Amino acid sequence: MECFIVEKEDVDIDRGELILTGDEAHHALRSLRIQIGEQLLATDLFGISYSCKLKSHSSGAKGSELKAICSIEEILPEFGEPKRNVLLIQGLISQPSRWEFLLEKATELGANIIQPVTTERTERESFNRERSDRILRAAVKQTKRSRIPELREISSLETALTDSIKEGRMVVMLHESVVRGLPSLHTKLIAGTALLQKEFDGGEPIAIAVGPEGGFSEDEVKAVSSSGAKIVSLGPRRLRAETAAIAVLALLI
């Protein structure tokens, strides 16, 4: 069953109908050639999905204003959404293609919020917002989520961590395992003897901080540690920034 994005104003609960327009209608009717009576899924990106059937379609002159009218069969709140609310604090990655790959995979894995930050080792201070939003929308449709992750404006690492604590999140920073005695996130999540396992497994909101290429500096790690955040490792291998983010999201969600 294919997934599409429907605008909130195009949903009429009283009539039991919703209308796909624009690119979504074109994709459904022209690209996929969905037929009358076929089922599809529609999401409003704000937490509600709808199981539907294509009821009819219409278009203006020369195919303009194409519309797919669908009958709503079932309303599905939070369909496809994980139980744990995860905020990914991510140091900006220098290569745009790798940043976009990260956005796609973080959305597929279930991140709720993505907060790009500048750190001592980041080499970029901006990203293409329009292109990033398109990638998020496509990933939502791919995984049939009800919500699109909130992609926040760039901030400093300090601001992102402070805001996360104010939001009541447990804050965890990933750091290289070369630090002697640094506990493994995998150990805390999987091993029954881990002191903090109940905290990690409790499902409470969490913020995970992942550095850019080169990771976080020692000064940043010390500052974060003094704020009460937990410092953990992903294991003995040194991972790329986007790989580390994907690995930790897979473990948590």
C-alpha positions in Angstrom: 0.0 0.0 0.0 1.6 3.3 -1.1 1.8 6.3 1.2 1.0 9.9 0.3 1.0 13.2 2.0 -2.4 15.0 2.4 -2.8 18.6 3.5 -4.9 19.1 6.6 -7.3 21.4 4.9 -8.0 18.6 2.3 -9.3 16.2 4.9 -13.1 16.2 5.6 -13.8 13.9 8.4 -17.6 14.6 8.4 -17.8 13.4 4.7 -15.3 10.7 5.2 -13.1 12.0 2.4 -9.7 13.4 1.7 -8.3 14.8 -1.5 -4.7 14.4 -2.8 -3.6 17.4 -4.9 -0.5 18.6 -6.7 2.5 16.3 -6.9 0.8 13.8 -4.6 -2.1 13.4 -7.0 0.1 13.3 -10.0 2.3 10.6 -8.4 -0.8 8.5 -7.4 -2.7 8.8 -10.7 -0.1 9.3 -13.4 3.1 7.6 -12.1 1.7 4.7 -10.1 -1.6 4.6 -12.0 -3.7 3.7 -8.9 -7.1 2.6 -9.9 -10.5 3.3 -8.5 -11.1 1.1 -5.5 -7.4 0.5 -4.7 -6.2 1.1 -1.2 -3.6 3.7 -0.2 -2.3 5.4 3.0 -2.3 9.1 3.5 -0.5 11.1 6.3 -0.9 14.7 7.3 2.6 14.8 8.7 1.3 15.9 12.1 0.5 12.5 13.7 -2.6 11.3 11.8 -2.6 8.7 9.0 -5.6 7.6 7.0 -6.3 4.2 5.4 -8.2 5.1 2.2 -9.6 3.9 -1.1 -9.4 5.9 -4.3 -13.0 7.0 -4.9 -12.7 9.2 -8.0 -10.4 11.7 -9.7 -10.7 14.9 -11.7 -8.5 17.3 -13.6 -8.8 20.7 -15.2 -7.8 21.6 -18.7 -4.9 19.7 -20.1 -4.5 17.8 -16.9 -4.1 20.8 -14.6 -5.4 20.8 -11.0 -5.3 17.0 -10.9 -7.2 15.7 -7.8 -7.5 12.2 -6.3 -10.6 11.9 -4.1 -10.4 9.2 -1.5 -12.8 7.6 0.9 -11.5 7.3 4.5 -11.8 3.8 5.8 -9.8 4.1 9.1 -8.2 6.9 11.0 -4.8 5.9 12.4 -3.3 8.2 15.1 0.5 8.0 15.4 0.7 5.2 12.8 4.3 4.1 12.3 5.6 6.3 15.1 8.0 4.9 17.7 7.2 4.9 21.5 10.4 6.7 22.4 10.8 10.3 21.6 14.3 10.9 20.4 16.0 14.2 19.6 19.2 13.9 17.5 21.7 16.6 18.1 23.9 16.4 15.1 27.1 18.3 14.4 26.8 19.6 10.8 28.5 17.3 8.3 30.8 19.0 5.8 29.6 17.1 2.7 26.0 17.9 1.7 25.4 14.4 0.3 26.3 12.8 3.6 24.2 15.3 5.5 21.2 14.4 3.3 21.9 10.7 3.7 21.8 11.2 7.5 18.4 13.1 7.3 16.9 10.3 5.2 18.0 7.5 7.5 17.2 9.4 10.7 13.7 9.8 9.5 13.4 6.2 8.4 14.6 5.0 11.8 12.1 7.2 13.7 13.9 10.3 15.0 11.4 12.9 16.2 13.6 16.0 16.1 16.8 16.7 14.4 18.9 19.6 15.8 21.9 20.6 13.7 24.6 22.2 15.7 28.0 23.9 15.2 30.9 22.7 17.3 34.6 23.3 17.4 35.2 20.9 14.6 32.3 21.6 12.2 33.3 23.0 8.8 29.9 24.2 7.7 27.5 26.7 9.2 24.5 26.2 6.9 22.5 23.6 4.9 20.0 23.7 2.1 16.7 23.9 4.0 14.4 23.4 1.0 16.2 20.3 -0.2 16.4 18.9 3.3 12.7 19.3 3.8 12.1 17.4 0.5 14.3 14.5 1.8 12.4 14.4 5.0 9.0 14.2 3.3 10.2 11.5 0.9 11.5 9.4 3.8 8.2 9.8 5.7 6.4 8.3 2.7 8.9 5.5 2.3 8.4 4.4 5.9 4.7 5.3 6.2 5.2 7.5 9.2 2.5 9.8 10.6 4.9 12.6 11.5 7.7 14.4 9.8 10.7 15.0 12.0 11.1 18.6 13.2 14.3 20.0 11.6 15.3 22.8 13.8 17.4 25.8 13.0 21.2 25.6 13.5 22.3 26.4 17.1 25.4 26.0 19.2 26.0 22.7 20.9 25.7 24.4 24.3 22.2 25.9 23.4 21.0 22.6 22.1 22.0 20.7 25.2 20.5 23.4 27.5 17.2 23.3 25.6 17.2 19.5 25.8 17.6 19.5 29.5 14.8 22.1 29.8 12.6 19.8 27.8 13.1 17.1 30.4 15.2 14.9 28.2 18.0 12.6 29.3 21.0 13.8 27.4 23.7 11.4 26.1 26.8 12.4 24.2 28.6 9.9 22.0 32.4 10.0 22.3 35.2 7.9 21.0 36.0 4.7 23.0 39.7 5.6 23.2 38.8 7.1 26.6 39.6 4.5 29.2 36.7 3.2 31.1 34.1 4.9 28.9 30.9 2.8 29.1 29.4 1.4 25.9 25.9 2.5 24.9 25.3 -1.1 23.6 26.2 -2.4 27.1 23.9 -0.1 28.8 21.0 -1.0 26.5 21.6 -4.7 26.3 23.5 -6.0 29.3 21.3 -6.7 32.3 23.9 -5.6 34.8 24.2 -2.0 33.3 23.6 0.5 36.1 21.7 2.9 33.8 19.8 0.3 31.8 16.4 1.1 33.3 16.9 4.8 32.4 17.7 3.9 28.8 15.0 1.3 28.5 12.3 3.4 30.2 11.1 5.0 27.1 11.5 8.6 28.4 12.4 11.4 26.0 16.1 11.3 25.2 18.6 13.6 23.3 21.6 12.0 21.6 24.5 14.3 20.7 26.7 13.1 17.8 29.7 15.1 16.7 30.8 16.1 13.2 33.8 14.7 11.4 36.5 14.4 14.0 34.0 14.2 16.9 33.7 16.4 19.9 36.7 18.2 21.4 37.9 17.3 24.8 36.7 20.7 26.1 33.2 20.0 24.8 33.1 16.6 26.4 34.2 18.0 29.7 31.6 20.8 29.5 28.8 18.4 28.7 29.9 16.0 31.4 29.8 18.8 34.0 26.2 19.6 32.9 25.0 16.2 34.0 24.8 14.6 30.6 26.0 11.0 30.2 29.0 10.3 28.0 29.0 6.9 26.2 30.8 5.1 23.4 29.5 3.0 20.5 32.3 0.6 20.7 36.0 0.1 19.6 35.6 1.3 16.0 35.8 4.9 15.0 32.6 5.6 12.9 31.7 8.3 10.5 29.4 10.9 11.9 26.4 9.8 9.9 27.1 6.1 10.7 27.3 6.8 14.4 23.9 8.6 14.3 22.3 5.7 12.4 23.8 3.2 14.8 22.5 4.9 17.9 19.1 5.5 16.5 18.8 1.8 15.6 19.8 0.9 19.1 17.3 3.3 20.8 14.3 2.9 18.4 
